[in-house]
Amino acid sequence: MKKRLLPLLILLLSPLSLAILPPESEPVPWSDGERLIYEITWKGLAIGRQTIEAHKAGAGWHYTGSVENTGLASVVGFSMNVDSHTRDDLYTRRFRRELTVPGEGKRVLTAVVGEETRVSFVWVDGSVHRFSSPQTSVLDDASVLYYVRVHPDPQKLWFINYPSLVSAPLQSLGRRTVETRLGRFPAEGYLFDGDGARIEVWYETGEKRWPLRIFFGQKWGGFTAELVRVEQAR
């Protein structure tokens, strides 16, 4: 029996076998099923709550985000849903955003990343616009929040937008105390500010690195999200 096992052990421990083993995904500070719940304000008005969930999906992650269509959000007609799939390196593989802005209408953006990044954008009048880019290490509305939780170092990021990808350096805003309904937290701030897209996020400095406060702005305006609860989805 030992003689039979010896060749197998030699094979498993050989450099060739180690080379073909699939790489492990990098460790992340969130759990499979983490659910973050935020209170959303738009143009100074409290319009509802946003829920963002993270679920393991193969070698990557699947993030979903939605604004509850209740309360003032339903009255003024604001709604947003995002669906993001990432690769094992936490960059976007597939993305969809449906956004309805009061007084303007619904617009839908989808992106698929393979050998290139292909983006389709449906404007409020139903017209469809497309473009592609050779850049494939890209982020979206949801994946950028999680990518920076792991990689807060200064770097140039590419963000999915229309009519083109937006590139800008990730800037540090330093440290300060952020007060939320969950309590007061020492936090680190980061800013992505490119053509037509501004994202400012303050992360708590503990091991979970929760995004405590998020400002997300584009040419149509912007909203602020403040973390009010953390749950574990079943």
HUVENLIN-V229364 format. One line per field, one symbol per residue. ss: DSSP state (H for helix, E for strand, C for the rest). psi: psi as a letter, one per 40 degrees, with the letter a starting at -180 (. if undefined). burial: # if it has 24 or more other ideal C-beta (glycine too) atoms within 12 Angstrom, else .. Layout:
ss = ???
psi = ???
burial = ???
This chain:
ss = CHHHHHHHHHHHHCHHHHHHCCCCCCCCCCCCCEEEEEEEEECCEEEEEEEEEEEEECCEEEEEEEECCCHHHHHHCCEEEEEEEECCCCCEEEEEEEEEECCCEEEEEEEEECCCEEEEEECCCCCEEEEEECCCCCECCCHHHHHHHHCCCCCEEEECCCCCCEEEEEEEEEEEEEEECCEEEEEEEEEEEECCEEEEEEEECCCCCCEEEEEEEECCEEEEEEEEEEEECC
psi = ddddddddddddeidddddehiiiiiiieiihehhhhihhihfehheaihhhihhhgbeaihhihihhfiaddddefhihhihhhiaeeeihdiihhhhhhhedahihhiihhbeihhhhhhideeihiiiiiehegiiaddddddddddgeihihihhhiheiihhiihiheaiihhhieeahhhihiihhgahehhhhhhhieaddfhhdhhhhiadeaiihhhheihihi.
burial = ...........................###...#########...##########....########....##..#.##########.##############...########...#####...........#.#.################....######.#####.##......#.#.#..#.########..########....##########.#########.#....
